[in-house]
């Protein structure tokens, strides 16, 4: 379980880059985070335009936006190699 909000946000964006579009349930399992804090941080990342929410009926999926990739590169979480989106 991530120990801070920043680590959770980085984990969300990194998981979306590595695994592609994911639902809240899938992110909860991957990150071992509790759903209320995950929802709160997803809302923050959407507001900051780092993550995009795609509504598909009952199950919304989340994908990483280009800004999310750039932020992770800035924090040197991702290699600076080119990533195709």
Secondary structure, DSSP 8 states (H G I E B T S, - for coil): --SSHHHHHHHHHHHHHHH-SB-HHHHHHHHT--HHHHHHHHHHHHHTTSEEEE--TT--EEEE-HHHHHHHHHTTSS-SS----
